[in-house]
């Protein structure tokens, strides 16, 4: 199954596969970096193989910004933004080559938000604000699951 995501103004649209090995995982992140980059208390994400990521339109409108100093893993995280409206389209980590970190809320087919893309895990629960509950049924980890965190949070 392929789907698309579009920035807020419509200038950039991406297409990608979310079936088989192309969909790596779905997760909520409460790290302080995700707080800042989303201007929210968490980010709802999914990771895909970057080989399935294609630009439908607007590739020339993408700008990047890379950051290392605030990333909990110490990896360089490159953010891909629409230069017109500022929407964060995806992120790429130097620590996970071959993947792209997408935002669930950017996906155009809203039915996928609660089905195929429903978060399967939540990380950095140690940073979750008290008034937010984690995603129902998701495995929960105090730190960065992708860096080998094994300490589970109480559900």
Secondary structure, DSSP 4 states (H G I P E B T S, - for coil): -EEEEE-SSSS-EEEEE-SGGGEEEEEEE--HHHHHHHTSS-EEEEEEEGGG-EEEE-GGGEEEEEE-TT-TT---EEEEEETTT--EEEEEETTSTTEEEEEGGGBS-GGGTTTTTS-SEEE-GGG--TT-PPPTT-EEBSS-GGGT---BPP-
